[in-house]
């Protein structure tokens, strides 16, 4: 492992400090929160305290996220809670406003804080990492307003280092691709429906089954824009007919490939950046 010893030792010590009490980890099933959950559970082991992994079940995230979350929660020995939320309605984001991420985080973490109060838990942890702090993420403002803790970012651990640490700790989702909110596939100001969200989810799953790792299927009206890693574009072009047939079967009319390749936040391009926060990817 090449992560600086100082960083992961600091993370372990930080989690040990909080392990004298029960804690909540907001747990999506991804690698960031998976690593955090593992370290938190290790710190709590033998102290007679519990770690509560809270997964929010929302139709704005792929259904596979919940299955991954259940698996890792079982592996770590965390007490797993699943909270249901209708983000389009409850967070007021059906028209995909530019501050969507802020509204979603505020709505989701408000529900988690209510659960924390019911359980008598003071500390809620979540998986923002160091790299996230240098992008434009209005959701970070909601975390600050609600007093949510971000240990990975606090210890300066980057996205690359998160994966190294997750592999070191044996977290089963260490190599899982990032899986951001499906609303990131739509231009801001676009009306979002659950039918369109499912089309996107199923379309991305089909492209991944063809062997591509990072996949985003962005929807611009009737035009589907596929992003894969730049190195994979020639292979996707070679198999363009196969991809087109699969996506047309789901109801996509016009199917294109983005020649710039996969990049986080491509729907944010052209937005004025303010305050060191990033929307999402």
BAMARGU-575250 format. One record per residue (C-alpha): residue number from 1; residue in three letters; chain; x, y, z. Coordinates in pm, whole numbers, m for minus. Layout:
N
<rec num="NUM" residuo="ALA" cadena="A" px="X" py="Y" pz="Z"/>
...
END
This chain:
281
<rec num="1" residuo="UNK" cadena="A" px="0" py="0" pz="0"/>
<rec num="2" residuo="UNK" cadena="A" px="139" py="340" pz="m102"/>
<rec num="3" residuo="UNK" cadena="A" px="m95" py="566" pz="92"/>
<rec num="4" residuo="UNK" cadena="A" px="110" py="775" pz="331"/>
<rec num="5" residuo="UNK" cadena="A" px="118" py="607" pz="673"/>
<rec num="6" residuo="UNK" cadena="A" px="40" py="941" pz="836"/>
<rec num="7" residuo="UNK" cadena="A" px="m297" py="961" pz="658"/>
<rec num="8" residuo="UNK" cadena="A" px="m437" py="620" pz="735"/>
<rec num="9" residuo="UNK" cadena="A" px="m299" py="621" pz="1090"/>
<rec num="10" residuo="UNK" cadena="A" px="m474" py="954" pz="1143"/>
<rec num="11" residuo="UNK" cadena="A" px="m798" py="808" pz="1002"/>
<rec num="12" residuo="UNK" cadena="A" px="m781" py="510" pz="1235"/>
<rec num="13" residuo="UNK" cadena="A" px="m713" py="732" pz="1537"/>
<rec num="14" residuo="UNK" cadena="A" px="m994" py="966" pz="1444"/>
<rec num="15" residuo="UNK" cadena="A" px="m1244" py="680" pz="1419"/>
<rec num="16" residuo="UNK" cadena="A" px="m1114" py="536" pz="1748"/>
<rec num="17" residuo="UNK" cadena="A" px="m1190" py="867" pz="1920"/>
<rec num="18" residuo="UNK" cadena="A" px="m1553" py="849" pz="1807"/>
<rec num="19" residuo="UNK" cadena="A" px="m1580" py="473" pz="1875"/>
<rec num="20" residuo="UNK" cadena="A" px="m1646" py="530" pz="2245"/>
<rec num="21" residuo="UNK" cadena="A" px="m2003" py="607" pz="2136"/>
<rec num="22" residuo="UNK" cadena="A" px="m2234" py="459" pz="1875"/>
<rec num="23" residuo="UNK" cadena="A" px="m2199" py="635" pz="1540"/>
<rec num="24" residuo="UNK" cadena="A" px="m2388" py="653" pz="1212"/>
<rec num="25" residuo="UNK" cadena="A" px="m2217" py="617" pz="875"/>
<rec num="26" residuo="UNK" cadena="A" px="m2416" py="743" pz="576"/>
<rec num="27" residuo="UNK" cadena="A" px="m2355" py="447" pz="352"/>
<rec num="28" residuo="UNK" cadena="A" px="m2430" py="447" pz="m22"/>
<rec num="29" residuo="UNK" cadena="A" px="m2262" py="116" pz="m103"/>
<rec num="30" residuo="UNK" cadena="A" px="m1976" py="288" pz="m287"/>
<rec num="31" residuo="UNK" cadena="A" px="m1604" py="268" pz="m218"/>
<rec num="32" residuo="UNK" cadena="A" px="m1573" py="594" pz="m18"/>
<rec num="33" residuo="UNK" cadena="A" px="m1844" py="516" pz="235"/>
<rec num="34" residuo="UNK" cadena="A" px="m1748" py="146" pz="221"/>
<rec num="35" residuo="UNK" cadena="A" px="m1397" py="226" pz="341"/>
<rec num="36" residuo="UNK" cadena="A" px="m1530" py="459" pz="609"/>
<rec num="37" residuo="UNK" cadena="A" px="m1773" py="196" pz="733"/>
<rec num="38" residuo="UNK" cadena="A" px="m1502" py="m70" pz="753"/>
<rec num="39" residuo="UNK" cadena="A" px="m1263" py="150" pz="954"/>
<rec num="40" residuo="UNK" cadena="A" px="m1547" py="266" pz="1182"/>
<rec num="41" residuo="UNK" cadena="A" px="m1654" py="m94" pz="1253"/>
<rec num="42" residuo="UNK" cadena="A" px="m1297" py="m201" pz="1322"/>
<rec num="43" residuo="UNK" cadena="A" px="m1260" py="86" pz="1568"/>
<rec num="44" residuo="UNK" cadena="A" px="m1585" py="m5" pz="1746"/>
<rec num="45" residuo="UNK" cadena="A" px="m1500" py="m377" pz="1773"/>
<rec num="46" residuo="UNK" cadena="A" px="m1448" py="m481" pz="2134"/>
<rec num="47" residuo="UNK" cadena="A" px="m1566" py="m149" pz="2278"/>
<rec num="48" residuo="UNK" cadena="A" px="m1929" py="m246" pz="2316"/>
<rec num="49" residuo="UNK" cadena="A" px="m2041" py="24" pz="2075"/>
<rec num="50" residuo="UNK" cadena="A" px="m2229" py="m6" pz="1748"/>
<rec num="51" residuo="UNK" cadena="A" px="m2189" py="139" pz="1401"/>
<rec num="52" residuo="UNK" cadena="A" px="m2516" py="205" pz="1222"/>
<rec num="53" residuo="UNK" cadena="A" px="m2487" py="205" pz="842"/>
<rec num="54" residuo="UNK" cadena="A" px="m2770" py="414" pz="698"/>
<rec num="55" residuo="UNK" cadena="A" px="m2852" py="366" pz="330"/>
<rec num="56" residuo="UNK" cadena="A" px="m3106" py="591" pz="166"/>
<rec num="57" residuo="UNK" cadena="A" px="m3315" py="402" pz="m90"/>
<rec num="58" residuo="UNK" cadena="A" px="m3396" py="643" pz="m368"/>
<rec num="59" residuo="UNK" cadena="A" px="m3503" py="599" pz="m727"/>
<rec num="60" residuo="UNK" cadena="A" px="m3236" py="849" pz="m832"/>
<rec num="61" residuo="UNK" cadena="A" px="m2965" py="588" pz="m775"/>
<rec num="62" residuo="UNK" cadena="A" px="m2910" py="253" pz="m947"/>
<rec num="63" residuo="UNK" cadena="A" px="m3085" py="m34" pz="m771"/>
<rec num="64" residuo="UNK" cadena="A" px="m2756" py="m224" pz="m762"/>
<rec num="65" residuo="UNK" cadena="A" px="m2632" py="29" pz="m503"/>
<rec num="66" residuo="UNK" cadena="A" px="m2866" py="m110" pz="m237"/>
<rec num="67" residuo="UNK" cadena="A" px="m2753" py="m468" pz="m300"/>
<rec num="68" residuo="UNK" cadena="A" px="m2388" py="m362" pz="m267"/>
<rec num="69" residuo="UNK" cadena="A" px="m2468" py="m170" pz="52"/>
<rec num="70" residuo="UNK" cadena="A" px="m2637" py="m471" pz="211"/>
<rec num="71" residuo="UNK" cadena="A" px="m2339" py="m692" pz="127"/>
<rec num="72" residuo="UNK" cadena="A" px="m2076" py="m459" pz="274"/>
<rec num="73" residuo="UNK" cadena="A" px="m2285" py="m384" pz="583"/>
<rec num="74" residuo="UNK" cadena="A" px="m2303" py="m758" pz="649"/>
<rec num="75" residuo="UNK" cadena="A" px="m1928" py="m799" pz="589"/>
<rec num="76" residuo="UNK" cadena="A" px="m1839" py="m526" pz="838"/>
<rec num="77" residuo="UNK" cadena="A" px="m2090" py="m620" pz="1106"/>
<rec num="78" residuo="UNK" cadena="A" px="m2266" py="m285" pz="1097"/>
<rec num="79" residuo="UNK" cadena="A" px="m2632" py="m246" pz="1190"/>
<rec num="80" residuo="UNK" cadena="A" px="m2795" py="m165" pz="858"/>
<rec num="81" residuo="UNK" cadena="A" px="m3086" py="76" pz="820"/>
<rec num="82" residuo="UNK" cadena="A" px="m3259" py="157" pz="491"/>
<rec num="83" residuo="UNK" cadena="A" px="m3452" py="483" pz="466"/>
<rec num="84" residuo="UNK" cadena="A" px="m3686" py="546" pz="174"/>
<rec num="85" residuo="UNK" cadena="A" px="m3709" py="887" pz="12"/>
<rec num="86" residuo="UNK" cadena="A" px="m3876" py="1026" pz="m300"/>
<rec num="87" residuo="UNK" cadena="A" px="m3620" py="1289" pz="m393"/>
<rec num="88" residuo="UNK" cadena="A" px="m3802" py="1431" pz="m694"/>
<rec num="89" residuo="UNK" cadena="A" px="m4096" py="1522" pz="m471"/>
<rec num="90" residuo="UNK" cadena="A" px="m3946" py="1564" pz="m123"/>
<rec num="91" residuo="UNK" cadena="A" px="m3635" py="1757" pz="m229"/>
<rec num="92" residuo="UNK" cadena="A" px="m3816" py="1959" pz="m497"/>
<rec num="93" residuo="UNK" cadena="A" px="m3584" py="1869" pz="m785"/>
<rec num="94" residuo="UNK" cadena="A" px="m3818" py="1739" pz="m1056"/>
<rec num="95" residuo="UNK" cadena="A" px="m3709" py="2021" pz="m1286"/>
<rec num="96" residuo="UNK" cadena="A" px="m3339" py="1951" pz="m1219"/>
<rec num="97" residuo="UNK" cadena="A" px="m3239" py="2289" pz="m1071"/>
<rec num="98" residuo="UNK" cadena="A" px="m2877" py="2395" pz="m1065"/>
<rec num="99" residuo="UNK" cadena="A" px="m2870" py="2358" pz="m686"/>
<rec num="100" residuo="UNK" cadena="A" px="m3012" py="2005" pz="m709"/>
<rec num="101" residuo="UNK" cadena="A" px="m2722" py="1850" pz="m517"/>
<rec num="102" residuo="UNK" cadena="A" px="m2769" py="2090" pz="m225"/>
<rec num="103" residuo="UNK" cadena="A" px="m3142" py="2020" pz="m205"/>
<rec num="104" residuo="UNK" cadena="A" px="m3090" py="1643" pz="m221"/>
<rec num="105" residuo="UNK" cadena="A" px="m2820" py="1635" pz="45"/>
<rec num="106" residuo="UNK" cadena="A" px="m3025" py="1858" pz="274"/>
<rec num="107" residuo="UNK" cadena="A" px="m3331" py="1634" pz="237"/>
<rec num="108" residuo="UNK" cadena="A" px="m3142" py="1306" pz="276"/>
<rec num="109" residuo="UNK" cadena="A" px="m2927" py="1406" pz="572"/>
<rec num="110" residuo="UNK" cadena="A" px="m3219" py="1568" pz="749"/>
<rec num="111" residuo="UNK" cadena="A" px="m3382" py="1224" pz="754"/>
<rec num="112" residuo="UNK" cadena="A" px="m3060" py="1070" pz="883"/>
<rec num="113" residuo="UNK" cadena="A" px="m3034" py="1329" pz="1161"/>
<rec num="114" residuo="UNK" cadena="A" px="m3390" py="1244" pz="1268"/>
<rec num="115" residuo="UNK" cadena="A" px="m3289" py="877" pz="1293"/>
<rec num="116" residuo="UNK" cadena="A" px="m2975" py="976" pz="1487"/>
<rec num="117" residuo="UNK" cadena="A" px="m3187" py="1164" pz="1739"/>
<rec num="118" residuo="UNK" cadena="A" px="m3415" py="860" pz="1781"/>
<rec num="119" residuo="UNK" cadena="A" px="m3112" py="638" pz="1844"/>
<rec num="120" residuo="UNK" cadena="A" px="m2940" py="889" pz="2073"/>
<rec num="121" residuo="UNK" cadena="A" px="m2639" py="917" pz="1841"/>
<rec num="122" residuo="UNK" cadena="A" px="m2435" py="1238" pz="1823"/>
<rec num="123" residuo="UNK" cadena="A" px="m2197" py="1172" pz="1533"/>
<rec num="124" residuo="UNK" cadena="A" px="m2297" py="1117" pz="1170"/>
<rec num="125" residuo="UNK" cadena="A" px="m2012" py="1038" pz="930"/>
<rec num="126" residuo="UNK" cadena="A" px="m2007" py="1046" pz="549"/>
<rec num="127" residuo="UNK" cadena="A" px="m1758" py="969" pz="274"/>
<rec num="128" residuo="UNK" cadena="A" px="m1650" py="1297" pz="111"/>
<rec num="129" residuo="UNK" cadena="A" px="m1280" py="1272" pz="22"/>
<rec num="130" residuo="UNK" cadena="A" px="m1004" py="1528" pz="m27"/>
<rec num="131" residuo="UNK" cadena="A" px="m1051" py="1558" pz="m403"/>
<rec num="132" residuo="UNK" cadena="A" px="m1420" py="1641" pz="m357"/>
<rec num="133" residuo="UNK" cadena="A" px="m1324" py="1953" pz="m163"/>
<rec num="134" residuo="UNK" cadena="A" px="m1152" py="2098" pz="m470"/>
<rec num="135" residuo="UNK" cadena="A" px="m1450" py="2056" pz="m700"/>
<rec num="136" residuo="UNK" cadena="A" px="m1779" py="2243" pz="m723"/>
<rec num="137" residuo="UNK" cadena="A" px="m2020" py="2060" pz="m491"/>
<rec num="138" residuo="UNK" cadena="A" px="m2305" py="2260" pz="m336"/>
<rec num="139" residuo="UNK" cadena="A" px="m2403" py="1946" pz="m143"/>
<rec num="140" residuo="UNK" cadena="A" px="m2106" py="2012" pz="86"/>
<rec num="141" residuo="UNK" cadena="A" px="m2284" py="2323" pz="210"/>
<rec num="142" residuo="UNK" cadena="A" px="m2576" py="2108" pz="329"/>
<rec num="143" residuo="UNK" cadena="A" px="m2338" py="1878" pz="518"/>
<rec num="144" residuo="UNK" cadena="A" px="m2183" py="2174" pz="697"/>
<rec num="145" residuo="UNK" cadena="A" px="m2522" py="2319" pz="787"/>
<rec num="146" residuo="UNK" cadena="A" px="m2629" py="1989" pz="945"/>
<rec num="147" residuo="UNK" cadena="A" px="m2299" py="1922" pz="1125"/>
<rec num="148" residuo="UNK" cadena="A" px="m2215" py="1604" pz="932"/>
<rec num="149" residuo="UNK" cadena="A" px="m1855" py="1479" pz="969"/>
<rec num="150" residuo="UNK" cadena="A" px="m1630" py="1389" pz="673"/>
<rec num="151" residuo="UNK" cadena="A" px="m1332" py="1191" pz="813"/>
<rec num="152" residuo="UNK" cadena="A" px="m1173" py="1100" pz="477"/>
<rec num="153" residuo="UNK" cadena="A" px="m1156" py="1463" pz="373"/>
<rec num="154" residuo="UNK" cadena="A" px="m1045" py="1565" pz="722"/>
<rec num="155" residuo="UNK" cadena="A" px="m748" py="1329" pz="687"/>
<rec num="156" residuo="UNK" cadena="A" px="m663" py="1451" pz="335"/>
<rec num="157" residuo="UNK" cadena="A" px="m734" py="1113" pz="171"/>
<rec num="158" residuo="UNK" cadena="A" px="m780" py="1138" pz="m208"/>
<rec num="159" residuo="UNK" cadena="A" px="m995" py="929" pz="m443"/>
<rec num="160" residuo="UNK" cadena="A" px="m694" py="720" pz="m548"/>
<rec num="161" residuo="UNK" cadena="A" px="m591" py="666" pz="m188"/>
<rec num="162" residuo="UNK" cadena="A" px="m945" py="566" pz="m93"/>
<rec num="163" residuo="UNK" cadena="A" px="m927" py="276" pz="m339"/>
<rec num="164" residuo="UNK" cadena="A" px="m583" py="174" pz="m214"/>
<rec num="165" residuo="UNK" cadena="A" px="m703" py="174" pz="147"/>
<rec num="166" residuo="UNK" cadena="A" px="m1025" py="m8" pz="59"/>
<rec num="167" residuo="UNK" cadena="A" px="m824" py="m283" pz="m110"/>
<rec num="168" residuo="UNK" cadena="A" px="m586" py="m296" pz="189"/>
<rec num="169" residuo="UNK" cadena="A" px="m878" py="m337" pz="431"/>
<rec num="170" residuo="UNK" cadena="A" px="m1045" py="m597" pz="210"/>
<rec num="171" residuo="UNK" cadena="A" px="m1356" py="m392" pz="132"/>
<rec num="172" residuo="UNK" cadena="A" px="m1542" py="m586" pz="m138"/>
<rec num="173" residuo="UNK" cadena="A" px="m1643" py="m272" pz="m334"/>
<rec num="174" residuo="UNK" cadena="A" px="m1283" py="m145" pz="m362"/>
<rec num="175" residuo="UNK" cadena="A" px="m1288" py="m173" pz="m742"/>
<rec num="176" residuo="UNK" cadena="A" px="m1651" py="m76" pz="m794"/>
<rec num="177" residuo="UNK" cadena="A" px="m1697" py="214" pz="m1040"/>
<rec num="178" residuo="UNK" cadena="A" px="m1840" py="534" pz="m898"/>
<rec num="179" residuo="UNK" cadena="A" px="m2218" py="548" pz="m920"/>
<rec num="180" residuo="UNK" cadena="A" px="m2346" py="904" pz="m881"/>
<rec num="181" residuo="UNK" cadena="A" px="m2707" py="1018" pz="m879"/>
<rec num="182" residuo="UNK" cadena="A" px="m2884" py="942" pz="m1208"/>
<rec num="183" residuo="UNK" cadena="A" px="m3007" py="1302" pz="m1224"/>
<rec num="184" residuo="UNK" cadena="A" px="m2651" py="1396" pz="m1330"/>
<rec num="185" residuo="UNK" cadena="A" px="m2733" py="1246" pz="m1672"/>
<rec num="186" residuo="UNK" cadena="A" px="m2974" py="1530" pz="m1755"/>
<rec num="187" residuo="UNK" cadena="A" px="m2905" py="1896" pz="m1842"/>
<rec num="188" residuo="UNK" cadena="A" px="m3005" py="2141" pz="m1571"/>
<rec num="189" residuo="UNK" cadena="A" px="m3359" py="2269" pz="m1618"/>
<rec num="190" residuo="UNK" cadena="A" px="m3477" py="1940" pz="m1772"/>
<rec num="191" residuo="UNK" cadena="A" px="m3791" py="1777" pz="m1636"/>
<rec num="192" residuo="UNK" cadena="A" px="m3691" py="1443" pz="m1480"/>
<rec num="193" residuo="UNK" cadena="A" px="m3926" py="1145" pz="m1471"/>
<rec num="194" residuo="UNK" cadena="A" px="m3876" py="804" pz="m1314"/>
<rec num="195" residuo="UNK" cadena="A" px="m3932" py="640" pz="m1653"/>
<rec num="196" residuo="UNK" cadena="A" px="m3636" py="832" pz="m1797"/>
<rec num="197" residuo="UNK" cadena="A" px="m3424" py="751" pz="m1494"/>
<rec num="198" residuo="UNK" cadena="A" px="m3488" py="379" pz="m1542"/>
<rec num="199" residuo="UNK" cadena="A" px="m3401" py="407" pz="m1912"/>
<rec num="200" residuo="UNK" cadena="A" px="m3068" py="561" pz="m1816"/>
<rec num="201" residuo="UNK" cadena="A" px="m2999" py="300" pz="m1549"/>
<rec num="202" residuo="UNK" cadena="A" px="m3079" py="8" pz="m1781"/>
<rec num="203" residuo="UNK" cadena="A" px="m2888" py="163" pz="m2070"/>
<rec num="204" residuo="UNK" cadena="A" px="m2572" py="208" pz="m1865"/>
<rec num="205" residuo="UNK" cadena="A" px="m2603" py="m147" pz="m1733"/>
<rec num="206" residuo="UNK" cadena="A" px="m2617" py="m278" pz="m2090"/>
<rec num="207" residuo="UNK" cadena="A" px="m2304" py="m87" pz="m2193"/>
<rec num="208" residuo="UNK" cadena="A" px="m2120" py="m212" pz="m1884"/>
<rec num="209" residuo="UNK" cadena="A" px="m2218" py="m569" pz="m1968"/>
<rec num="210" residuo="UNK" cadena="A" px="m2035" py="m517" pz="m2300"/>
<rec num="211" residuo="UNK" cadena="A" px="m1717" py="m485" pz="m2093"/>
<rec num="212" residuo="UNK" cadena="A" px="m1680" py="m109" pz="m2038"/>
<rec num="213" residuo="UNK" cadena="A" px="m1582" py="15" pz="m1691"/>
<rec num="214" residuo="UNK" cadena="A" px="m1670" py="385" pz="m1660"/>
<rec num="215" residuo="UNK" cadena="A" px="m2000" py="452" pz="m1835"/>
<rec num="216" residuo="UNK" cadena="A" px="m2228" py="755" pz="m1841"/>
<rec num="217" residuo="UNK" cadena="A" px="m2534" py="783" pz="m2061"/>
<rec num="218" residuo="UNK" cadena="A" px="m2632" py="1150" pz="m2079"/>
<rec num="219" residuo="UNK" cadena="A" px="m2974" py="1235" pz="m2220"/>
<rec num="220" residuo="UNK" cadena="A" px="m3028" py="1552" pz="m2423"/>
<rec num="221" residuo="UNK" cadena="A" px="m3392" py="1540" pz="m2529"/>
<rec num="222" residuo="UNK" cadena="A" px="m3409" py="1252" pz="m2778"/>
<rec num="223" residuo="UNK" cadena="A" px="m3027" py="1228" pz="m2806"/>
<rec num="224" residuo="UNK" cadena="A" px="m2833" py="981" pz="m2589"/>
<rec num="225" residuo="UNK" cadena="A" px="m2464" py="1074" pz="m2542"/>
<rec num="226" residuo="UNK" cadena="A" px="m2246" py="783" pz="m2432"/>
<rec num="227" residuo="UNK" cadena="A" px="m1930" py="850" pz="m2232"/>
<rec num="228" residuo="UNK" cadena="A" px="m1674" py="574" pz="m2180"/>
<rec num="229" residuo="UNK" cadena="A" px="m1304" py="601" pz="m2096"/>
<rec num="230" residuo="UNK" cadena="A" px="m1119" py="765" pz="m2386"/>
<rec num="231" residuo="UNK" cadena="A" px="m908" py="452" pz="m2438"/>
<rec num="232" residuo="UNK" cadena="A" px="m1229" py="250" pz="m2484"/>
<rec num="233" residuo="UNK" cadena="A" px="m1384" py="468" pz="m2754"/>
<rec num="234" residuo="UNK" cadena="A" px="m1234" py="268" pz="m3047"/>
<rec num="235" residuo="UNK" cadena="A" px="m1376" py="m55" pz="m2904"/>
<rec num="236" residuo="UNK" cadena="A" px="m1718" py="105" pz="m2854"/>
<rec num="237" residuo="UNK" cadena="A" px="m1707" py="237" pz="m3211"/>
<rec num="238" residuo="UNK" cadena="A" px="m1621" py="m111" pz="m3336"/>
<rec num="239" residuo="UNK" cadena="A" px="m1925" py="m248" pz="m3154"/>
<rec num="240" residuo="UNK" cadena="A" px="m2146" py="50" pz="m3232"/>
<rec num="241" residuo="UNK" cadena="A" px="m2419" py="m156" pz="m3399"/>
<rec num="242" residuo="UNK" cadena="A" px="m2448" py="m386" pz="m3096"/>
<rec num="243" residuo="UNK" cadena="A" px="m2470" py="m86" pz="m2860"/>
<rec num="244" residuo="UNK" cadena="A" px="m2722" py="95" pz="m3081"/>
<rec num="245" residuo="UNK" cadena="A" px="m2953" py="m208" pz="m3107"/>
<rec num="246" residuo="UNK" cadena="A" px="m2948" py="m255" pz="m2730"/>
<rec num="247" residuo="UNK" cadena="A" px="m3021" py="109" pz="m2655"/>
<rec num="248" residuo="UNK" cadena="A" px="m3288" py="146" pz="m2921"/>
<rec num="249" residuo="UNK" cadena="A" px="m3465" py="m150" pz="m2764"/>
<rec num="250" residuo="UNK" cadena="A" px="m3491" py="57" pz="m2444"/>
<rec num="251" residuo="UNK" cadena="A" px="m3647" py="348" pz="m2631"/>
<rec num="252" residuo="UNK" cadena="A" px="m3352" py="576" pz="m2709"/>
<rec num="253" residuo="UNK" cadena="A" px="m3398" py="743" pz="m3049"/>
<rec num="254" residuo="UNK" cadena="A" px="m3063" py="900" pz="m3142"/>
<rec num="255" residuo="UNK" cadena="A" px="m2744" py="745" pz="m3003"/>
<rec num="256" residuo="UNK" cadena="A" px="m2407" py="921" pz="m3004"/>
<rec num="257" residuo="UNK" cadena="A" px="m2058" py="870" pz="m2855"/>
<rec num="258" residuo="UNK" cadena="A" px="m1882" py="1159" pz="m2681"/>
<rec num="259" residuo="UNK" cadena="A" px="m1537" py="1185" pz="m2845"/>
<rec num="260" residuo="UNK" cadena="A" px="m1391" py="1348" pz="m2532"/>
<rec num="261" residuo="UNK" cadena="A" px="m1465" py="1031" pz="m2334"/>
<rec num="262" residuo="UNK" cadena="A" px="m1579" py="982" pz="m1977"/>
<rec num="263" residuo="UNK" cadena="A" px="m1532" py="1278" pz="m1745"/>
<rec num="264" residuo="UNK" cadena="A" px="m1700" py="1357" pz="m1417"/>
<rec num="265" residuo="UNK" cadena="A" px="m1927" py="1658" pz="m1420"/>
<rec num="266" residuo="UNK" cadena="A" px="m1960" py="1693" pz="m1797"/>
<rec num="267" residuo="UNK" cadena="A" px="m2312" py="1834" pz="m1749"/>
<rec num="268" residuo="UNK" cadena="A" px="m2158" py="2109" pz="m1535"/>
<rec num="269" residuo="UNK" cadena="A" px="m1934" py="2239" pz="m1812"/>
<rec num="270" residuo="UNK" cadena="A" px="m2003" py="2604" pz="m1880"/>
<rec num="271" residuo="UNK" cadena="A" px="m2145" py="2674" pz="m1535"/>
<rec num="272" residuo="UNK" cadena="A" px="m1984" py="2960" pz="m1347"/>
<rec num="273" residuo="UNK" cadena="A" px="m1786" py="2812" pz="m1059"/>
<rec num="274" residuo="UNK" cadena="A" px="m1820" py="2981" pz="m726"/>
<rec num="275" residuo="UNK" cadena="A" px="m1710" py="2908" pz="m373"/>
<rec num="276" residuo="UNK" cadena="A" px="m1505" py="2597" pz="m440"/>
<rec num="277" residuo="UNK" cadena="A" px="m1808" py="2367" pz="m452"/>
<rec num="278" residuo="UNK" cadena="A" px="m1891" py="2126" pz="m734"/>
<rec num="279" residuo="UNK" cadena="A" px="m2225" py="1998" pz="m849"/>
<rec num="280" residuo="UNK" cadena="A" px="m2172" py="1625" pz="m904"/>
<rec num="281" residuo="UNK" cadena="A" px="m2066" py="1378" pz="m1172"/>
END
